[in-house]
C-alpha cells in the first residue's frame, strides 16, 4: 500500500512552487520571431497565391485568389478603403487570366487614391496570347500615373523559378517573388 502524502508546510510550498512554474512555463519559453507587419497589401491571382506564405513571412498582407481577373482588384481596394483597412502601399499583380483594358487600370488607380500603387507585369513565357498586350497596358498605366512598375518579366526571365506550366512558381520561385516584391516596396 502506498504511503499517504503528508501535507507539511514544506510539501505544500513545494507544490505551490511547481504549480506556479508550470503555469509560467509558456510565458518563459522562447517565442518565434514575429515579422513586423508592413503597410502593404498585395493583390493577385494564383501566381501570387502560391507565394502568399513567402510574402506574409516578409510582413506583407496578401489577397490572392486563383483565376482572379484584373478588374477584381478594384472592389477589393474600394472595400478595404471604405472600411479603413487599405494600407499606404498596394501592390497589384494581375493579368494572367485574361486581357486588361487601359480603362480598368485607370479605374484601379482611382480606387487606390492617394496611396502608393505598384503594378507588376507578367511572365507567362508566351503561354497566353494576351501576355504582351497586358504588359504594354500595365506599363503604360504605370507611366501615365507615375507609378512604380515591378518588372517581373525582366527579373524572372531565364530563372529556374517556374513550375512545368511556365506560369506558376516553384518553391524557389515563390521565395524570389516575395523578395522582389519586398525590395520594391
Buried (B, 14 or more C-beta within 10 A) or exposed (E): EEEEEEEEEEEEEEEEEEEEEEEEEEEEEEEEEEEEEBBBBBBBBBBBBBBBEBBBEBBBBBBBBEEBBBBBBBEBBBEBBEEEEBBEBBBBBBBBBBBBEEEBBEBBBEBBEEBBBBBBBBBBBEEBEBBEEBBEBBBEBBEEBEBBBBBBBEBBEEEEBBEEEEBBBBEEBBBBBBBBBBEBB
